[in-house]
Amino acid sequence: MRVIVGFPPGGSLDVMTRLAAEQMTRRLGQPFVVETRTGASGNIGAEALARATPDGYTIGTVSMHNLLINPHLFKSLPYNPERDFAWISAMWDLPNVAVVASQHVPARTLQEFAEWAKARPGRVSFGSSGVGTTIHLSGAYLAGRAGFEAQHVSFRGGAQTIPSLLSGDIQYAVDNLASYVGVIQEGRIRALAVALPQRWPALPDVPTMTEAGIPGFEVSPWHLWAAPRGTPQAVVDRISAEVRSAWADTALQQRAIAMGARLTGSTPDELAARLAKEKAVWAEMVKVSGAQPE
């Protein structure tokens, strides 16, 4: 079974996809092999999945931004979010966290960082894994809400963003926590706030955005498994059921939280309903961020 992922090795989507593939291999007795197809804010991976033969041997990790955000930021997409996929299951939520490099940015709170950034017009930039990702929108949204200027720098994923933070080439990111747990624990990266309604269990000392002075900033990007449209329904239903069963394990849930993710799991119909519900929310987020179609 091929599992296509549209972001680079070492990033949060790759790490979580490999965890899921490991679980499915164990449960179904069939190898689930991760195949990396990166580029264009995940659109290349989504296109590869949409165009794959729907024979039941190809599925993929798709970010909700490929389905709910990119249609507003790209004049054309190489896939149709409404028609090209068979939904399998929601997989995990990856909360975003505002981070800076401890060596280069003295700020220890979000408000201190905002003041530091305001004093450096034209010299502050933030990284993301591509135009249209929740990471891009969140970084732009933070600058707008906190009142400082910042330039967006696009990378292929967290594995490239982190070295640029550590070298001082960029000054901050509002990125998936799962990509940063290790460097935060090492002290090289400082977490300023999580974009969640409650503090993250594995980082109890890090405030929420609301606690840090920016109320209503609750951005939890999430990801799903899908197959090419036309994949046999029996395959879709079996994988969906196995995901939900695997994700019900308390030990695995705690393992995911330690990695910076919250396991979800859903039926195909529940996944379709979640996508429909959030469509207007993310359209408004794009509008507020000021991001323009390419």
N, C-alpha and C positions, 0 to 999 in steps of 0.2 A: 504494500500500500504506500503510494507516494503522498507525502504531506508537504505541500508547497508553502513556504513562508517568504514574504516579500521584503524582509529586512535582514541586515547582516548578522553573521555569527557573533555571539557574545552579547547582543542586545537583549532587551527584555522579551520581545516576541519570540526570538530564537530560543532563549532559555526555557520559556514556558511551553513552547511548542514541543521541545524535546522532552520535557517532563510528561506532557500528555501522550506523546508517541511511545514513551517508555511504558506508561500505564496500559495503553491499548495493546501493545505488543504482548505484555504479560497476560492480559485478560483474554485476548482473542487468539493467542498462539500463532500470530502472523506478523511478520516484521512490518513496522510502520517506519518508513525511512524519510527523514526530513530532507527536503530539496530547497536550497536557497535560490531565490530569483529576485534580486534587489534592484532598486532604482525607481525614480519618478514618484516619490512619496508612497511607495507601496503599490503603485498602479501596475508595474510590470508583473509583480506576483499575482495580483488580482486578474490581470489579463490572461496570464498563463493558466490559471485555474479555470477561468470562464471558457477558454478555448480547448481545454483538455477533453479527451474522449470520455463521455459519461458512462464508462463501463463498470463503475463501482470500485476502481482501483486508484483513484486520485481524489484527494480532498485537500483542503488548505486552510491555513489560519488567515483570516481577513480582519483587518482593523475596521472598526465602525467609521473611521474617518474616510475610508475608501468608498463607503456607501452613503454617508450622510453629509460629509463636508466637501470632499473633492468635487462633487457635481456643481458646487458653487464657486470653485476656485480654478477649474480647468474648463476652457471653452469647449473641449471635447474630451471624452474618455474612451479608451480602447475596450470598454466593456459597458454593459447596461446594468446598473445596480438593481433595477427592478425585475429584470427578466433573465439574467444569465446565470443565476445561482439557485441551488437547492439548499435551503437552510438545514443545518444539522443541530447545532447547539450553541448557546452562549457559552464561553469558556472561562474567562476571568476578567476582573476589573483590575486596572493598573493605575493606582492613584498617582497624580502628579505631585512633585515636590519642588519647591523653589530652592535652588542650590547655588553656592558660590565656592570658589577655591579659597581655602583657608590661607594660603600663602600670599595671595594677591589682593584679596578683598578683606579689609579689617572689620566690616560690619558683622555684628553678631545677632542682629534682629532685622526683620523686614523693613521697619521704619528707618533704622540706621542705614540700611542699604539704599533705600530710596533717597535719603539725603545725600549720601555719598555719590550716587549716580547723578543727581541733579547738579552737583558741583562739577560734573565732567561732561558737559554737552558735546555731542559728537564723538565721544570716546568710549561709549558703552555699547556693547553688542551682546546678543544672546544667540545660543545655538538651538537647533532643532533637527529632527530627522527628515525634514523636507517641508516644502510649502504645502499648507493645508492640513498638516497633522495637528492633533490636539496640542502637541508640544509647541508648535509654531504659534497657534492661536493663543495659547496660555501665556507664552512669553510676551507677545504683543499686548495682550490684555493686561498683564501685570504692569507694564510700562505705562499704559494709558490710565489705569486706575490709580497708580502711585504718583503719576505726574512727572515722569522723566522721559528723556529721549533715548531710544535704543534702536540699533540696527540689527536686522535679522541675518544670520549666517546659516546656510543650509548644509547639513552633513548627511551621510548615508544612514546614520543611526547613532545610538548612545555610545557605541564602542569608539566612534570617532569624535563625538562631542566631548567626552570626558578628558582625553588628552589635551584638547584645545583649552578647556577650562584650567587644567593643571599647569599649562604653559603660560597662561595669562593672555592668550590670543582673544578669548571671549571672556566676558565678566560674569555671566549668569546663565542659567537655564531653568525652565520650569518643565521638568522631564519626568519620565516614568520612574518611579521609585525603585522598581525592580532592577534597573540598570545601575543604580548608585549605592545600593546597600553596602557593598564591600568597601568602597572608598569613603563612605560616610563613617563607617565603623572604624576605619583606619585613621580618621581625622583629617585626611587630605582635602575632603570636600565637607563644607558646612551646610547642613539643612536649616533653612530659615522658616519654612512653613509648608504644611501639606494642604492641598486643595481638596479638602474633605470636610464634611460636617462634624466629624469627630476626629480626635487624634488617632494616629495609626498605632496599633498595639505594639509593634516592634520598635517604635520611636516615641515613647511616652513623653519625652521632654521637648519634642518639637511641636509648636503650636499649630492650630489650624489657621487658615488665612483670615478668618473672622477674628480669631483671638489676636492675630498679628496686626489687625487694623484695616483689613480689606474685606468687609462683610459680603456674603453672597458669592464668593469666588470658590465654587465647588465643582471642580472638573475632574471627573474620573473616567478617563478613556477606557474602552473595553474592547474585547476581541471575541471572535466567534469562529466556529468551524462551518465550512460550507463545502459543497461539491458542485461540479458543473450541472447546469440544468439538464434534466433527463436521466440523471443517475437513478438506478432502481430504488424505489421507495423502501424496499426491504433492507437495503444496505444503509440508507440514511437513518432509518428507525433503529437499526441494531447499534450503529455507532453512537447515536444519540443516547440510547438507553445505557450503553456501557459507560459513556462519559458521566452521566448522572449518578450511576452506581459508584464509580471510582471516586468522584468528587465528594461523595457523602462520607468518606472516611475522615474522621477527626484528625488523625495524625497527619494525613496528607494536607488537610486544610491548614494546620499549623505550620507545616513545612512551607507551604506557599506564602503564608503571611510573613514568615521570616525572610522569604525571597522578595517581598514587596508586592505581592499579588493576593487578590481574594478570589477564590474559586467560585464559579457561579453554576453553570449547567442549566439546561432548559430543554423543553421539547421543541421541535421545529416550529410549532404554532406559537409558542411563547416567545421564541426568538423573533418571529415575524412581527408579533405585536409590539415588542420592545423597539424594534427599528421604526415602526410606524409612529410610536409615541414620541420618540426623540427627534424625529425629522425636523419639526419646527424649532426645537430648542437649539439645535446646532446651526440651523440657518441664521438664527438671531445672533449666535456667538460669532459667526463669520462677519456679520454686518457690524457688530460692535468693535471687532478687532481692526476693521479697516482694510483687511486683506482683499486684494483685487484678483480677478481671474487672469490666468496666464494664457 
